[in-house]
């Protein structure tokens, strides 16, 4: 089993689950839209970083491991149809 997720960490160290997927690419492609759908404007403003984490272990025994830090998306930077989660100015 392999799973990936994007976690938003706020200034108090609290974590918000943003997106879960089967591959790094799937999470990278979808986390920005999920970020704006799941979090309120106030929560978005309080996020200090986003983490890409991978599940290590079997389904009922394992742990999430930090693999990468990804950038916090900006609303004005979202462009519909951009591939691979890359955000570009519109």
matplotlib code that plots the C-alpha trace (Angstrom):
import matplotlib.pyplot as plt

x = [0.0, 1.2, -0.6, 0.2, -1.3, -1.0, -1.1, -1.4, 0.4, -0.8, 1.2, 0.2, 1.5, -2.0, -2.4, -5.2, -5.6, -5.9, -5.8, -5.2, -4.2, -2.5, 0.5, 2.7, 1.6, -2.1, -1.7, 0.5, -2.0, -5.0, -3.8, -4.3, -8.0, -8.6, -6.8, -9.3, -12.3, -11.5, -10.0, -11.8, -10.1, -9.0, -7.5, -5.7, -4.1, -2.8, -1.0, 2.8, 3.6, 2.3, 3.8, 3.7, 3.7, 3.9, 2.5, 5.2, 4.1, 1.1, -2.5, -3.0, 0.5, 2.7, 3.2, 3.1, 6.6, 7.4, 8.7, 8.6, 7.4, 5.2, 4.3, 1.1, -1.1, -2.4, -5.9, -4.7, -2.2, -4.7, -5.1, -7.6, -6.2, -2.6, -0.9, 1.2, 0.0, 2.2, 0.6, 1.1, -0.1, -3.2]
y = [0.0, 3.5, 6.7, 10.3, 13.4, 17.1, 18.7, 22.4, 23.5, 26.8, 29.2, 27.4, 24.0, 22.6, 20.4, 20.4, 17.5, 19.0, 16.1, 12.3, 10.4, 7.3, 9.1, 12.1, 13.4, 13.1, 15.0, 17.7, 18.2, 18.6, 20.1, 23.8, 23.4, 21.4, 24.0, 26.7, 24.4, 23.0, 26.0, 29.3, 32.6, 33.1, 29.6, 30.1, 33.3, 31.5, 28.6, 28.7, 25.7, 22.7, 19.3, 16.3, 13.1, 9.5, 6.5, 4.0, 0.6, -1.7, -0.4, -1.0, -0.4, 2.4, 6.1, 9.3, 10.5, 14.0, 13.8, 17.4, 20.9, 22.4, 26.0, 27.6, 28.5, 32.0, 32.5, 34.9, 32.3, 29.6, 28.9, 26.3, 23.4, 23.7, 20.2, 18.7, 21.0, 23.9, 27.2, 30.0, 33.6, 34.5]
z = [0.0, -0.8, 0.0, -0.1, 1.5, 1.8, 5.2, 6.0, 9.2, 10.8, 12.9, 16.1, 14.7, 14.1, 11.1, 8.5, 6.2, 2.7, 0.2, 0.1, -3.0, -4.4, -5.8, -5.3, -8.7, -7.9, -4.6, -6.2, -9.0, -6.6, -3.4, -4.4, -5.3, -2.1, 0.0, -1.1, -0.8, 2.7, 4.6, 5.3, 4.3, 7.9, 8.1, 4.8, 6.0, 9.1, 7.2, 7.5, 5.3, 3.5, 3.8, 1.4, 3.4, 2.4, 4.3, 5.2, 6.3, 5.9, 6.1, 9.8, 11.0, 9.8, 9.9, 7.8, 6.9, 5.6, 2.0, 0.8, 1.7, -1.0, -1.5, 0.0, -3.0, -3.6, -5.0, -7.7, -8.9, -9.7, -13.4, -14.4, -16.4, -15.3, -15.1, -12.4, -9.7, -11.0, -10.3, -12.7, -12.5, -14.5]

ax = plt.figure().add_subplot(projection="3d")
ax.plot(x, y, z, "-o")
ax.set_aspect("equal")
plt.show()
